[in-house]
Every structure is written in structure tokens, then in C-alpha cells.
Amino acid sequence: MEVTGIGTAAVADRGDHTLVVTLAYNGAPYAGFSRQPGQETVQGELERALSTVMRREIDTVCAGRTDAGVHARTQVVSCPGFENDVSPRKMLRSLNALCGDSISVRDVRRVAPGFSARFDALAREYRYRIVAGAVPPLFLRDFAWWIRKPLDVDAMALGATHLLGEHDFVSFCTKASSIGKTTNRFVETILLTEEEHLGERCIVLRVVGNAFLHSMVRTMVGTLVEVGAGRRPESWVADALAARDREAAGPTAPAHGLTLWDVRYPTGVLVERTGR
């Protein structure tokens, strides 16, 4: 399955349109994506930059909110109500000059009115890196969870199969986020691979779903690590899911190993972006 990002759509010659910004960021300096009073956030930095360029207050909608310390390779943000005389090329240069060093604006596009980065997204892909073994990572230190003992990746992969499909994932999210809300989600892909990144071996968990609950992916990772470390059998993952109780699942993995990797939109509505 290919997950593609944002791009051009047909825009009327006159009138307002929606501005779409695609950005990447290192989540370490931020208290998450969403704006918070008195906190430095990705959304806050981006909206300040947009407001400076547009000389008015700007509100944005993102494809997927990320927690404090979580990174993004592809985050998509939409801003409705922009006039057609705004130059995306100029906007790209200005936003990169105004946003902090931990944010990289990759693309700015005008698309048809009514597009929402959140509600028009069909799927989000997250990837989590783990470095397992006695040797600590160097280049991946800020982007992977170091576990000092080897992990049984085959056992983790077997455990992961229990998470495929549509389930009530209340066992895999923070208790506060589940109150009064539906906790059913559909996971279409969950894959574990052993890879080499920047010369360092790591385990990569790739998860694709329609949407995710607060800390859902990180709890999935923490649960599968319990299996990989031999502390739990792979069947325990199914038991934790069926329990519908956060205490039944594993710990929440550290934020810095997680990256929002990509976002998929309907074919033909939006096409592959270019950053030029």
C-alpha cells in the first residue's frame, strides 16, 4: 500500500481557496503540535508565521495531532479563506524564514475551497523506531527508543496481527481521551521490519490506520515490546485488546521514537506534491 501526501487540486480562477502547508518537524522542543497557552507548539509557531505573512490572525487544521516530543516527516495543515493573489512560492520562502530551526516547511499549495487536512484524510501512517541491544544508538538517539536487550521480532510480529482490523482500542489510549468518545479504530497495516538507518540497526514498526487515539501507537509499541522481551506471550496482545481496560495493555513507549510518516488522501482529489 502506498501512502502519498498532498498536492495540487483544481482551483477556481477567482475567489477564496484553501491554503495547504506540508511540513516536517523535530518534536523535541515542542509541547506537541496543538497550540497551548504559554507553551511552545508546532501549530503555534506555524500560525504565528502565517499571521506575520498574511497580516491577520490565522487558524489551521492539521491531519493528525502529535504529542509532545513526537516528530513528523509529513504533517499536512489546511487554512481556509485565502485569496488567489497569495503566491505559494513566496509563502514557502517566508514560512521557512519565520518558523524555528526544528520546523521545515516542505510545500505550500492552493487547493479548492472546502478541503480539510483532517476530515479529507483517508489514512495516517506512523512509524516507530527501536534500537535493541547493548550498544546505544548515536545518530538515532533522538529518534529511536533504546532497549538494552535483544527483542524477538518474530514474536512481536505475531502479537501485532491481533491489532489488525477494526477494534475497540480503549485499552491502548489514555483514559482521559476515551471519556465520552468512540474508541473504535481501523488498523489496515501493521508491519515490523529490521532496517539500517544512518549505519545503525533498528526495528521499525509501521502502522497505518484511518485515525488514532491519544497515545494509541505508543501503547501498541510498548505492548509489543513486552512480547519481544519475553515477558508476555503473543496471545496476551489479544487479551489486552479484549479487556477494554488501559491497565491490561503494556506501557506507553517514549515519544521520541515516533514519527507521523505520511497522510493519504483520495486519489484524484489531491495528487503527489513536489516541494518546488
C-alpha positions in Angstrom: 0.0 0.0 0.0 1.3 3.4 -1.0 0.6 6.4 1.2 1.0 9.7 -0.6 1.0 13.2 0.5 -0.7 16.4 -0.5 -0.5 18.3 -3.8 -2.3 20.4 -6.3 -6.1 20.4 -6.9 -8.2 22.4 -9.3 -8.7 25.9 -8.0 -11.2 28.4 -9.4 -9.7 31.4 -11.2 -11.4 33.8 -8.8 -12.4 33.9 -5.1 -11.1 32.3 -2.0 -9.4 28.9 -1.8 -7.7 26.8 0.9 -4.0 27.0 1.5 -2.4 23.7 2.3 1.0 23.6 4.0 3.1 20.4 4.3 5.8 20.4 6.9 8.2 18.2 8.8 9.4 18.8 12.3 11.6 17.6 15.1 9.1 17.3 18.0 11.7 17.5 20.8 11.4 21.3 21.5 7.6 21.4 21.4 4.8 20.6 23.8 3.0 18.8 20.9 1.5 20.0 17.7 -1.6 21.7 19.1 -1.5 25.3 20.3 -1.5 25.6 24.1 -1.4 28.8 26.2 2.1 29.6 27.4 3.6 26.6 25.6 5.8 26.4 22.5 4.0 24.2 20.0 4.3 23.4 16.3 0.9 24.9 15.5 1.6 28.0 17.5 4.9 28.6 15.6 3.3 27.9 12.2 0.2 30.1 12.9 2.5 33.0 14.1 4.5 32.7 10.9 1.3 32.6 8.7 -0.2 35.6 10.6 3.0 37.6 10.0 2.9 36.9 6.3 -0.8 37.4 5.9 -1.1 40.3 8.5 -4.1 38.8 10.1 -4.9 36.0 12.6 -4.7 32.6 11.1 -6.4 29.3 12.3 -5.2 26.0 10.9 -6.4 22.4 10.9 -3.9 19.5 10.8 -4.1 15.9 9.5 -3.0 14.4 12.9 -2.2 16.0 16.2 1.1 14.8 17.7 2.0 14.6 21.3 5.0 16.4 23.0 8.2 15.0 21.6 6.7 13.2 18.7 8.2 14.0 15.2 6.6 14.4 11.8 8.0 13.6 8.4 4.8 14.7 6.7 2.3 16.8 8.6 -0.5 18.4 6.5 -2.2 21.6 7.5 -5.1 23.4 5.9 -6.0 27.1 6.1 -9.3 28.2 4.5 -10.2 31.5 3.1 -7.1 32.6 1.3 -7.3 34.9 -1.8 -5.8 33.8 -5.1 -3.2 36.6 -5.2 -1.2 34.8 -2.5 2.0 33.3 -4.0 2.7 29.8 -2.7 6.3 30.1 -3.8 6.8 33.3 -1.8 4.8 31.8 1.1 7.2 28.8 1.2 10.3 31.0 1.5 8.7 33.3 4.1 7.4 30.4 6.3 10.8 28.7 6.4 12.4 32.0 7.3 9.9 32.6 10.1 9.5 29.1 11.6 12.1 27.8 14.0 15.0 25.6 13.1 13.1 22.5 14.2 10.4 23.0 11.5 10.8 22.6 7.8 8.0 23.7 5.5 8.2 21.4 2.5 5.4 22.6 0.3 2.7 25.2 0.0 -0.3 24.8 -2.3 -3.6 26.4 -3.1 -6.5 23.9 -3.4 -10.2 24.1 -3.9 -12.4 25.6 -1.2 -13.7 23.2 1.4 -10.7 20.9 1.7 -9.8 19.9 5.3 -6.4 18.3 6.1 -8.2 16.4 8.9 -11.5 15.4 7.6 -10.5 14.6 4.0 -7.7 12.3 5.1 -8.3 8.6 4.4 -5.4 7.2 6.4 -2.4 8.2 8.5 0.9 6.3 8.7 3.1 6.3 11.8 6.5 4.7 12.2 8.3 3.9 15.4 12.0 3.1 15.7 13.5 0.8 18.4 17.2 0.1 18.8 17.7 -3.1 20.8 21.0 -4.4 22.2 23.9 -3.4 24.4 25.2 -0.7 22.1 23.4 2.6 22.4 22.4 4.5 19.2 24.3 7.6 18.3 22.7 9.1 15.2 19.3 7.6 16.1 19.5 8.6 19.7 16.9 11.3 19.4 14.6 9.3 17.1 14.6 5.8 18.5 13.8 4.0 21.8 16.9 2.2 23.0 16.2 -1.1 24.8 19.3 -2.7 26.2 18.4 -6.3 25.5 17.6 -8.0 22.2 14.0 -8.4 21.2 12.3 -11.3 19.5 10.9 -9.5 16.4 9.1 -12.6 15.1 7.1 -12.9 18.4 6.3 -9.2 18.2 5.1 -9.6 14.6 2.8 -12.4 15.7 1.4 -10.3 18.5 0.9 -7.4 16.1 -1.5 -9.5 14.0 -4.1 -9.3 16.8 -4.2 -5.5 16.3 -5.2 -5.6 12.6 -8.7 -4.7 11.6 -11.4 -2.7 13.4 -11.4 -3.0 17.2 -12.3 -1.0 20.3 -8.8 0.3 21.2 -9.8 1.7 24.6 -7.0 -0.5 26.2 -4.5 1.4 24.0 -5.2 5.0 24.8 -5.1 7.4 27.7 -8.1 7.2 30.0 -8.9 10.9 29.8 -9.1 10.8 26.0 -11.6 8.0 25.9 -14.3 9.6 28.1 -17.5 10.2 26.2 -15.8 9.4 22.8 -15.9 6.4 20.4 -12.7 4.4 20.7 -13.2 2.1 17.7 -10.5 2.4 15.1 -9.5 0.5 11.9 -5.8 -0.6 11.5 -5.2 -1.7 8.0 -1.4 -2.3 8.2 0.9 -3.1 11.0 4.4 -4.3 10.0 7.7 -4.9 11.8 11.0 -4.8 9.9 14.6 -4.7 10.8 16.4 -1.9 8.9 19.6 0.1 8.9 19.3 3.9 9.3 22.4 6.0 9.2 24.5 2.9 9.7 22.6 1.8 12.9 20.4 -1.2 13.1 16.8 -0.6 14.3 13.4 -2.3 14.4 10.8 -0.2 12.6 7.1 -0.6 13.4 4.9 0.8 10.6 1.2 1.3 11.4 -1.4 2.6 9.0 -5.0 3.3 10.1 -7.9 5.6 9.4 -7.3 7.5 12.7 -5.6 7.0 16.0 -6.4 7.7 19.7 -4.2 9.6 22.0 -1.0 7.6 22.7 -2.5 4.6 20.8 0.5 3.8 18.6 2.9 4.3 21.5 0.9 1.9 23.7 0.9 -0.6 20.8 4.7 -0.4 20.7 5.0 -0.7 24.5 2.7 -3.8 24.4 4.7 -5.5 21.6 8.0 -4.8 23.4 6.7 -6.7 26.4 6.2 -9.7 24.0 9.5 -9.2 22.2 11.3 -9.1 25.6 9.7 -12.4 26.6 7.7 -11.0 29.4 4.4 -11.9 27.8 3.2 -14.4 25.2 2.0 -13.1 21.8 -1.6 -14.1 22.7 -1.6 -11.6 25.5 -2.0 -8.8 22.9 -5.4 -10.2 22.0 -6.3 -10.5 25.7 -5.3 -6.9 26.4 -7.4 -5.7 23.4 -10.4 -7.7 24.6 -10.1 -6.4 28.2 -11.1 -2.8 27.2 -9.0 -1.6 30.1 -5.9 0.6 29.8 -4.3 -1.3 32.7 -4.5 -4.6 30.7 -2.1 -3.4 28.0 1.6 -2.6 28.1 3.4 0.7 28.9 3.4 3.7 26.7 6.6 3.9 24.7 8.7 7.1 24.8 7.5 9.9 22.4 10.9 10.5 20.7 10.8 7.1 18.8 7.5 8.0 17.0 7.1 9.9 13.7 4.0 10.8 11.8 5.2 9.5 8.5 2.6 10.2 5.9 -1.1 11.0 5.1 -3.3 9.6 2.4 -6.0 11.5 0.6 -8.5 10.4 -2.1 -7.0 9.6 -5.5 -7.8 12.3 -8.0 -8.7 14.9 -5.3 -5.1 15.6 -4.4 -2.0 14.4 -6.3 1.6 14.0 -5.3 3.3 17.1 -4.1 6.6 18.5 -5.3 8.3 21.0 -2.9 9.4 23.2 -5.7 
